[in-house]
Amino acid sequence: MPSVEVFSPAKLNLFLAVTGRRSDGFHDLVSVVTPVRFGDKLKVELVPGGGLSLACEEPALPRDETNLILRAARLFVEALGRPVDARFILEKRIPMGAGLGGGSSNAVATLLALNRLTGHPLSRAALSSLSVKLGSDCALFLHDAPVVMRGRGERIEPLATGASSRLSGRRVLIFKPSFGIATAWAYARMAAGAPESYLSAPEAEAKVAVWLASAEPAEKLIFNNMERPAFAKYVALPTLLERLRSEFGLAVAMSGSGSACFALLRDDVSVAKVRACIQEGWGQHAFVMDTEIV
């Protein structure tokens, strides 16, 4: 039975500026975002006559039409113009409701796997067009490197080599409390706080441009204006982040709409002590992952 296994990485928004709400209900943003070396694994098997099915040991993962893996598969079949029967087996490691892009990454992994199994009938441009239909931040997962994401997430610009080299290989600690944050809620709170909750597009572009033109490390890039509504409701987030700044001198931020956060690690900081601090603040069951920027 033909099969492939595809890595489905998590992402981090190192810089995220939501700049305003669009007439179509989506939000515009400017974000420097990168995949990391931690993520899910998706195995795809062609099973003639078996239709499309999904297996996963994560009980909270939906397996109906809302699941992005199955939606991506159906969209691929439609674009291909002929039936494809496949079984998807997902090893879920990226926590849900975290702002780490797990569902979007799974969707793109599905497109890439099916394209490989069927002989690469769809071009990169065609896959990009499909990814945009699946979610605002899906297109970034077609790039195995840091990018600038604009519009509602569909406009992707790879970073220049010099800027990318300041990010690639940096160790990061990703951590998440027991609760998640619904993306729709977070954006609704941004809209409710308008215009103060937004950063204007010219200001956002200027901040990114300054960093890109400099030789500054990743620490100088960190920004996320979605923290404001999240921190106002979930005070455990800013409380812990401030402690990590004051006790360890770490650059820390929330990723995307949360609730996962991250810290840029340095060689002179004990990861064990940082982990202990996180678990003291958020409990022993807090998710903590030591990984690297791609």
C-alpha positions as CSV (number, residue, x, y, z in Angstrom):
1,M,0.0,0.0,0.0
2,P,1.7,3.3,-1.1
3,S,2.3,5.6,1.8
4,V,4.3,8.6,2.9
5,E,5.0,10.3,6.3
6,V,5.2,14.1,6.5
7,F,6.4,16.3,9.3
8,S,3.9,18.9,10.2
9,P,5.7,21.7,12.2
10,A,4.4,24.2,14.7
11,K,4.9,27.9,14.1
12,L,5.9,30.9,16.2
13,N,4.9,34.5,15.5
14,L,8.1,36.3,16.5
15,F,6.5,39.6,15.4
16,L,2.7,39.9,15.1
17,A,0.9,43.2,14.4
18,V,-2.9,43.0,13.8
19,T,-3.5,46.2,11.8
20,G,-7.2,46.3,11.4
21,R,-10.4,44.6,10.4
22,R,-11.3,44.1,6.8
23,S,-14.7,44.5,5.1
24,D,-14.9,40.7,4.7
25,G,-14.6,40.2,8.5
26,F,-11.0,39.0,8.4
27,H,-8.2,41.0,9.9
28,D,-5.1,42.3,8.2
29,L,-1.8,41.6,9.8
30,V,2.0,41.9,9.4
31,S,3.9,39.1,11.0
32,V,7.4,37.6,11.0
33,V,6.6,33.9,11.5
34,T,8.7,30.8,11.4
35,P,8.2,27.0,11.6
36,V,10.1,25.2,14.3
37,R,11.6,21.7,14.6
38,F,8.8,20.5,16.8
39,G,5.5,19.3,15.4
40,D,3.1,16.5,14.4
41,K,3.6,13.6,12.1
42,L,1.1,12.7,9.4
43,K,1.2,9.3,7.7
44,V,-0.9,9.0,4.6
45,E,-1.7,5.7,2.9
46,L,-3.5,5.2,-0.4
47,V,-6.4,2.7,0.1
48,P,-8.3,2.2,-3.1
49,G,-12.0,2.0,-2.4
50,G,-11.6,3.1,1.2
51,G,-12.6,6.7,0.8
52,L,-11.1,9.3,3.1
53,S,-10.6,8.5,6.8
54,L,-8.6,9.9,9.7
55,A,-7.2,8.2,12.8
56,C,-5.7,10.0,15.7
57,E,-5.2,9.1,19.4
58,E,-6.0,12.7,20.5
59,P,-9.6,12.5,21.8
60,A,-10.3,16.2,21.4
61,L,-9.4,16.3,17.7
62,P,-12.6,16.6,15.5
63,R,-13.0,13.9,12.9
64,D,-15.9,15.4,11.0
65,E,-16.1,18.0,8.2
66,T,-14.5,20.7,10.4
67,N,-11.2,18.8,10.5
68,L,-8.6,20.6,8.3
69,I,-7.0,17.3,7.2
70,L,-10.2,16.0,5.7
71,R,-11.1,19.4,4.3
72,A,-7.6,19.7,2.6
73,A,-8.0,16.2,1.2
74,R,-11.3,16.9,-0.4
75,L,-10.0,20.2,-1.8
76,F,-7.0,18.4,-3.3
77,V,-9.3,15.7,-4.8
78,E,-11.5,18.4,-6.3
79,A,-8.5,20.2,-7.8
80,L,-7.0,16.9,-9.1
81,G,-10.3,16.0,-10.9
82,R,-10.3,12.4,-10.0
83,P,-11.0,10.3,-6.9
84,V,-8.2,9.6,-4.3
85,D,-8.9,7.3,-1.4
86,A,-6.6,7.7,1.5
87,R,-6.2,7.0,5.2
88,F,-4.6,9.7,7.4
89,I,-2.9,8.7,10.6
90,L,-2.0,11.7,12.7
91,E,0.5,11.7,15.6
92,K,-0.7,14.8,17.4
93,R,2.0,16.6,19.4
94,I,1.2,20.3,18.9
95,P,-1.3,21.3,21.6
96,M,-4.7,22.6,20.4
97,G,-5.9,26.1,21.1
98,A,-2.3,27.3,21.4
99,G,-1.6,29.7,18.6
100,L,1.0,27.4,17.2
101,G,-0.8,26.7,13.9
102,G,-1.3,23.0,14.4
103,G,-4.4,22.6,12.3
104,S,-3.1,24.8,9.5
105,S,0.1,22.9,9.4
106,N,-1.7,19.6,9.3
107,A,-3.8,20.8,6.3
108,V,-0.7,21.8,4.3
109,A,1.0,18.5,5.3
110,T,-2.0,16.8,3.8
111,L,-1.7,18.7,0.5
112,L,2.0,17.9,0.2
113,A,1.5,14.2,1.1
114,L,-1.3,13.7,-1.4
115,N,0.6,15.6,-4.1
116,R,3.7,13.3,-3.5
117,L,1.6,10.1,-3.5
118,T,-0.2,11.0,-6.8
119,G,3.0,12.0,-8.7
120,H,3.2,15.7,-8.1
121,P,0.3,16.7,-10.4
122,L,-0.2,20.1,-8.7
123,S,2.4,22.9,-8.9
124,R,3.6,24.9,-5.9
125,A,1.4,27.8,-7.0
126,A,-1.6,25.5,-7.2
127,L,-0.9,24.1,-3.7
128,S,-0.5,27.7,-2.4
129,S,-3.9,28.6,-3.9
130,L,-5.5,25.6,-2.2
131,S,-3.9,26.4,1.2
132,V,-5.3,29.9,1.2
133,K,-8.8,28.4,0.9
134,L,-8.2,26.3,4.0
135,G,-7.1,29.0,6.4
136,S,-5.4,32.4,6.7
137,D,-2.1,31.1,8.0
138,C,-1.9,27.9,6.0
139,A,0.3,29.3,3.1
140,L,3.3,29.9,5.4
141,F,3.7,26.2,5.9
142,L,4.7,25.7,2.3
143,H,7.9,27.5,3.3
144,D,10.5,25.7,5.4
145,A,12.0,29.0,6.7
146,P,11.1,32.2,8.4
147,V,8.8,34.5,6.4
148,V,6.9,37.8,6.5
149,M,3.2,37.2,6.4
150,R,0.8,39.9,5.3
151,G,-2.8,40.5,4.3
152,R,-5.0,38.0,6.2
153,G,-2.0,35.6,6.0
154,E,-2.1,34.7,2.4
155,R,0.8,37.0,1.2
156,I,4.1,35.4,2.0
157,E,7.6,36.9,1.6
158,P,10.6,34.8,2.5
159,L,13.2,36.6,4.6
160,A,16.5,37.6,3.0
161,T,19.4,35.3,3.9
162,G,21.0,37.7,6.4
163,A,17.8,38.2,8.4
164,S,16.9,34.5,8.2
165,S,20.4,33.6,9.6
166,R,19.7,35.6,12.7
167,L,16.7,33.4,13.4
168,S,17.6,29.9,12.1
169,G,18.9,27.5,14.7
170,R,17.9,29.7,17.7
171,R,16.7,27.6,20.6
172,V,13.3,28.4,21.9
173,L,11.2,27.1,24.8
174,I,7.5,26.8,23.9
175,F,5.1,26.5,26.9
176,K,1.4,26.5,27.3
177,P,-1.0,26.4,30.3
178,S,-3.8,23.9,30.6
179,F,-6.3,26.2,28.9
180,G,-6.4,27.3,25.3
181,I,-7.6,30.5,23.7
182,A,-10.1,30.4,20.8
183,T,-8.8,32.4,17.9
184,A,-12.3,33.8,17.0
185,W,-12.6,35.1,20.6
186,A,-9.2,36.8,20.4
187,Y,-9.9,38.6,17.2
188,A,-13.4,39.6,18.4
189,R,-11.8,41.2,21.5
190,M,-9.3,43.0,19.2
191,A,-12.2,44.4,17.2
192,A,-14.1,45.4,20.3
193,G,-11.1,47.4,21.5
194,A,-10.6,49.2,18.1
195,P,-8.9,51.4,17.2
196,E,-6.6,51.3,20.2
197,S,-6.0,47.5,20.0
198,Y,-4.6,47.7,16.5
199,L,-1.2,48.9,15.3
200,S,-1.4,50.8,12.0
201,A,0.0,49.1,8.9
202,P,2.7,51.8,8.3
203,E,3.9,51.5,11.9
204,A,4.0,47.7,11.7
205,E,5.9,47.7,8.4
206,A,8.3,50.3,9.8
207,K,9.1,48.1,12.8
208,V,9.8,45.1,10.6
209,A,11.8,47.1,8.1
210,V,14.1,48.5,10.9
211,W,14.8,45.0,12.2
212,L,15.4,43.6,8.7
213,A,17.8,46.3,7.8
214,S,19.8,45.9,11.1
215,A,22.1,43.3,12.5
216,E,20.0,43.0,15.6
217,P,19.2,39.5,17.1
218,A,15.8,37.9,17.3
219,E,15.2,39.4,20.8
220,K,14.8,42.9,19.2
221,L,12.0,41.7,16.9
222,I,9.6,40.3,19.6
223,F,6.2,41.9,19.5
224,N,2.6,40.8,19.6
225,N,-0.4,43.2,20.0
226,M,-2.8,40.2,20.5
227,E,-1.3,39.9,24.0
228,R,-3.4,42.8,25.2
229,P,-6.9,41.2,25.1
230,A,-5.5,37.8,26.1
231,F,-3.6,39.1,29.1
232,A,-6.5,41.2,30.3
233,K,-8.6,38.0,30.7
234,Y,-5.9,35.3,31.4
235,V,-3.7,37.0,34.0
236,A,-1.6,33.8,34.4
237,L,0.1,34.6,31.1
238,P,1.5,38.0,31.8
239,T,2.4,37.0,35.4
240,L,4.6,34.2,34.3
241,L,6.1,36.1,31.3
242,E,7.2,39.0,33.6
243,R,8.7,36.5,36.0
244,L,10.8,34.9,33.2
245,R,11.9,38.4,32.1
246,S,12.9,39.5,35.6
247,E,14.5,36.3,36.9
248,F,16.2,35.0,33.7
249,G,16.4,38.1,31.5
250,L,14.6,36.2,28.7
251,A,12.8,37.7,25.7
252,V,9.4,36.1,25.9
253,A,6.0,36.6,24.2
254,M,2.8,34.9,23.3
255,S,2.5,33.2,19.9
256,G,-0.4,34.2,17.7
257,S,-3.7,34.4,19.6
258,G,-2.3,32.2,22.4
259,S,-2.4,30.6,24.8
260,A,1.1,29.2,24.0
261,C,4.1,31.4,24.8
262,F,7.8,31.1,24.0
263,A,11.2,32.2,25.3
264,L,14.3,32.7,23.2
265,L,16.9,30.7,25.1
266,R,20.6,31.6,25.7
267,D,23.5,29.4,26.5
268,D,24.0,31.0,30.0
269,V,20.4,30.2,31.1
270,S,19.5,26.9,32.7
271,V,16.6,25.4,30.8
272,A,15.8,23.1,33.8
273,K,15.4,26.2,36.0
274,V,13.2,27.9,33.4
275,R,11.1,24.8,33.1
276,A,10.7,24.5,36.9
277,C,9.6,28.1,37.0
278,I,7.0,27.5,34.4
279,Q,5.7,24.4,36.1
280,E,5.6,26.2,39.5
281,G,3.5,29.0,38.0
282,W,1.2,26.9,35.7
283,G,1.4,23.5,37.3
284,Q,3.2,20.2,36.6
285,H,0.9,19.5,33.6
286,A,1.9,22.6,31.7
287,F,3.1,21.9,28.2
288,V,6.9,22.7,27.8
289,M,8.9,22.0,24.7
290,D,12.6,22.8,24.0
291,T,13.1,23.2,20.2
292,E,14.8,25.3,17.5
293,I,13.7,27.8,14.9
294,V,14.1,26.2,11.4
